[in-house]
Amino acid sequence: MTAPAPLMSLVWTDHVTGRRGFLVVDRLVRGVASGGLRMRPGCTLEEVAGLARGMTMKEALHYNPEGRYVPLGGAKGGIDCDPQDPGAYGLLVRYLRAMRPYIESFWTTGEDLGLTQDLVDRAAAEAGLVSSVQAVYPLLDDEAAARRRLADAFAVEVDGIGLDELAGGCGVAESVLAALDRASVPYRGTRVAVQGLGTMGGATARFLARAGLTVVAVADIKGTIENPAGLDVEALLAARDAYGTVDRRVLRPGDRELPGDAWLSTQAEVLVPAAVSYAVGIAEQERVTARWIVEAANMPVVPEAETLLAARGVTVLPDVVVNSGTNAWWWWTLFGDIGADADEAFAHIRGSMRALIELMLDRAEADGTTPRAAAHALVTDRLAVIAERLGWYR
């Protein structure tokens, strides 16, 4: 699918540090666009534009004409800064203050790479915002009830981890399980390597381990931790800091510390890149021996690498489908399709994600193309329906 130019692209320069921030609104539906805010060193306008296009696609894929939640348009924000920099929080507040007119009017945002929702909420309040998602409030039937429902959902914990931190990983894990079921591959004995043990990667590892798969490697900023017999995922998750870095003191005798990129060549059937964009390039793909790469991160496999991977039989399940569960969970909860209940949320996420994976792989098989191309075709179909029924710019 050839993407049209975004509706709006904005570059902001911080008057204190000189660092740059970006906002790209790809499309509006009913006058609103949805997409998180990331903070990482080296973030670019081009990267944010690609993420905004992906958000338009993710929103469209979860369109259910019978549901209360009606998909929004796609947008994304980005800040070129290390989130661990001492001045990062002040920069975030100044960025949100500068973006306040857009957030109040048509951009709903939240956590993404480098930022937690708690941090975004705190900075948004300091910037004078009611909420980072306040632009969607006029679309709600009962704003007060909807906001209570979402607040209640964010207060839910499952085994010590917040429901909001588990929703996306539940969707990624279900994507993996759907692919294995389709290929008649048993869960037990299937090995997984996960790059990134933050919110998305950590939750994915947890759900997959609990489903019976063996997590043999995880990577964080310090390097890769590997154990061919399987890692103690719960112990690693309990030893993470706020940035997903594992305290190495919890490692067991069989756990090995390897270089940061060793996860790529780990002997595993499934690789889950769940950290930075562009992690698998042309050189990196040569090291991959897995059968599936399941994109929990945004844009982790570059297009040229994906072409080469497909040529040698490696299936890439695209981010636009795989990691769409977090965004959908937010809106299903806010609009009232589900309540503030973990079991209900997980059931809804699993059902929706499995249906999308099956639909995408059926389309890829029928068209003789890749899952990504099939996902784009599905998006084109659904965008046409949404545009006809709702209009882009209302």
N, C-alpha and C positions, 0 to 999 in steps of 0.2 A: 504494500500500500504506500503510495507516495503521499507524504504528509504535507498539507498546505502550510504556509508560513504561520507562525503563532500570532495570536491576536495582539499581544503586547509583550515587549521585551524591555527590561529596565536594568540599568547598571547604576549602582549607588556607591559613592566613595565616602568612607568615614572621615570626618573632619579631624578626628583625634589621632588615629593611627595611619590613615591613608589606605587601609585595607578596603577591599571591594566586596560588595554584596550584589546579589542578582535576584530578580523576580521575572519569571516568564509565565504568562497566562496563555495557554495553548488554545483553549476554547471555553466558552461559557454555555451552560445549559440552565435555562430559567434564570439567567443573570448571575450565576454563581459558578466558581471553579474550586476544585479541591486538590490539595497537594501539600506535602510536608516541607519542612525547612531543614536543610542539612548544613553542617559546618565541618569543613575539612580543609587542610592546607592544599592549595592548588586548585580549588574549585573554580570552574569557568562558566561563562555564559553558555557556551555550547553544551556543556554537560547538563546544566539546568534546563536548557531547552529540550534536550532529549528526554530528561526525566518528566518534564511537563507533558510531552507527547504521550509518554507511557501512562501518565495519570488519566488522560482522556480515554485511553484504551481500557484501562482497568475499570474505570467507572462504567463504561459502556458494556463491558462483559458481564457485569452483575445486574444488568437491567432485567427486572421481572415485572411485567405489566400488572401482575396481581398483588405486588407488594406495596407497602406504604412508602418505602424508600425509593425515590426517583433519582437516578444518577445525575451527578453534576458534571460540569466541564473539568478539564485538567489544568493544573498549574503546578509550579514548584518554585521554592526559594532556595538560595544558597549563599553561604558566606565563606570567603577565602581566609580561613584562620584555623589553627590547631585548637580544638576544643579544650585542650589541657593548658593552653596559654593563660597566664594569670589575668590577662585583660580580656579574655574571651567573653565573660558574662557581660561586662560593660558594653562591649561591641554588639552583643546580641540585643541588649536593651535599646541601644541607639538605632540599630537596624529596624527593630520592630516599631520604634517611635516614628522612623521615617516612612515605614510601610503602613502606618496606622490607617490612612484614608482608604487604602486598598483592602485591608483586612476588615475594616468596618463595612465596606461596600460590597465586595465580591470575591475575596480570596479567603477560603478557610484553610488553615494550616495546622501543623502539629509536629511531633517529633519525627526525625529522620536520622540519618547517619551523623554521629557525633553529638546529638542532642537528645535528652530525655523529655518526656511530656511534662514532668514536674518542673524542669528547668524552663521550658517554653512557657508554661502557665505562669510561673513566677515572674519571668521577664516581661510577659505580655501585660500583667497587672501593673508592673512598674512603668511600662510604656503608656499606661492610661487606657488600655483596652479592657472591655468587658470580658472577652474570651477570644481565644485564637480561632474559634469557629463561629463567631457571632454573625457573620454574613449569611449563614444559613437559617438563622432564627426566623426571619419572615416567612420561610417556606413551611414552618412547622404548624400543625393544627393546634397544639397546646404547648407553647414554649416552656412554661414553668414545669409541666410534667415531664417533658422531654429532657430538660436539663437535669432534673432530679434523677431520672432513669440513667442517664449517662454517668452522673456523679456516683450513683450507687454501683454501677458496673465497674467503675474505676476503683471502687473500694473493695471489690471482691478479690480474694486471694485463694490460690490453689497450691497447697503444700508450700506456703511461704512466698510464692511468686504471684504478682498481680495479674489479673485476667487480661488487662491491656497488654502486658508483656508476653502473654502466651498465645493470643489470638492469631497473630501472623505466623508463628512457628507451627501452630496446629494446621494451618492451611498448607504450608510448605511440606510438612510431613505427610499430609493426606495426598498431596501431589505425588510424592515418592511412592507411597503405598499403592496408589491407583496405577502407576506405571508398572510396578512389580506384579500386581494382580493381572494386568493385561498381558504381561509376558509370561504368566504362570511361574513366576520366581518366588519361592517361599521366603518369608521374612527372616526366619531363623537361619543364620549362616550368611546372610547378605551383609556386606561390610560397607561402612559409610565413613567418609572424611568430610569434616566441616571446617571451612575457613571463616573464622569470626565466631566468638562466643558471647556476643552482646545479646541484645533483646531477641533478634530474629534467629540468629544461629544457635543461641543457648536453648531457646524453646524448641527449635527443630530437633536438636540433638536429644532433648529430653523425650519428646513424643516418639521419636524413632526408636530410642533405646527401650522405652516402655512397650513398644509394639513388637519387640523381639529382635530388632536388627542390632548389629554389633558396630558401635562407633569406635573405629580403630585409630582415628587421628582427629585432632582439633588444632587450629592455629589461631594465635592471637598476636599482638604487637611484639611480643618477646620471642616468638618462634612457634614451631610445631611440636605438639606432644603426641607421641605415637605409641601404641601398644597393639601388636597384631592379635593378641588374645582378647582385646576389648578394654576400653577405658572405663573408669568409674565416673560416669557422667554426672551423677548427683553430687559427688564430692567435688568435681571440678566446678560445677555451677555454684556450689556453696562457697567456693574459694575465690570467686570473681570479685574484682572491684567494679566501680561504676562504669568503667570503660570496657568491660569484658576481658580484662587481663587476669589470668589465673595465677594465684600464689603457688609457686613451684614447691613449696614445702609440703603440699598435700599429695605429691606424686608418689606412686607406689614403686616397689623395686623393679617391676617389669615395664614401667613407663619410661620412654626415652625422649630426650630433648633433642630436636633436630632444627635445621634452619627454617626460617619463616615460610619459604616456598615449597617445603618438602611435602606438604599435603597434596600437591598436584600429582606426584608420582607414587603416592601411597597405594598399596595393593588393596583396592576397594572397588566394589561394583558401582557405587554412587558417590559423586562428589557434589557437595553443597557449598558453593561460594556464597557467603552470607556477610561479607564485609564491604569492600570498596568496589567501585566501578572499574572496568578495564583490567580485571585481575588475570584474565586468560587471553593473552595475545597470541600472535603467530608462533613465537618461540615457546611460550608456555604450553600450548596445546600439544606440542610434540611429546611432552612428558606424560600426558594423560593416558592411562590404561583402563580407566573406568568405562562402563557401558552407558551410564547416564550422567549428565551434569544437570543439576536442578538449581535454577537461578533464584536463590533467596535474596540476594542483593540486587540492586538496580544496575543493569547494563554491565554485568561482570565479564561476559564473553564478547570480545570484539567481533564484528561481522566476518572479517576475513578468517579469523580463527574458527568460527562456527562452520564456515564452508568446508574448511579442511577437516574438522572433526566429523562432519556429516559424511564426507567422502570415505572415511575409514570406519564408519558404523557407530559412532558415538552420538547418542541422541541428546540434544539440548532442550530441556523443557524451559520455555522462556519466562523471564521475570514478570512480564505483563499479566500472565495468568497466575504463576506460582506464588508470588508474594502479594497478591491482591487482597488477601484475607483480612489484614489489619484495617485497611481503609473501609472495606465493606462492613466489617464488624462495628466500627464507629457508627456508620449511618444506619445499619439495621437496628442498632440499639437506640440511637437518638430519635429515629422516626417511628419506632415502636413495633418493628417486625419481630424483635426478640426482647426479652426482659433482661434484668441485671442478674443473670444466673449462668454459672459456668457450664453446667451440663447442656443447657439449652443453646448457649453460644457455640460450644464445640460441635454439637450435633448439626447446627445450622451451617457452620463453616465447613464441616466435613462433607455434608451433602452438596453444598454449592460448589466446592472446589472439585470434588470427584466428578460431578456432572460436567464441569467446564473442561477438565482434563480429558475425559472420555470424548466429549464433543470435538475438542481440538485434535486429538489423535485419530478419531474417525475421519475428520476432514483431511488431515495430512495423508492418511492412507488412501482415501478416495481420490485426492488430487495429485498424489504422487509427489508430495512436497515435504518441507520440514514443518515441525510443530510451530515454529515462529511464523512462517508464512501462513499456515492454517489459522493461527490466532489472529493475524492481521485480517484475514478474510472474514473471520467471524466478527471482528470489530467493525469492519466496513458494513456488514449486514445490519448490525445492531445500531450503529450510528445513523444509518439511513432511517430506521424505524423511529429512533429517538428524535431526529431532526423533523420528521414528518409529524409526530404526535405532539412534540413539546416546543419545537423551535430552538434555534441555537441562542438567540440573543434576546431573551425575555426576562 
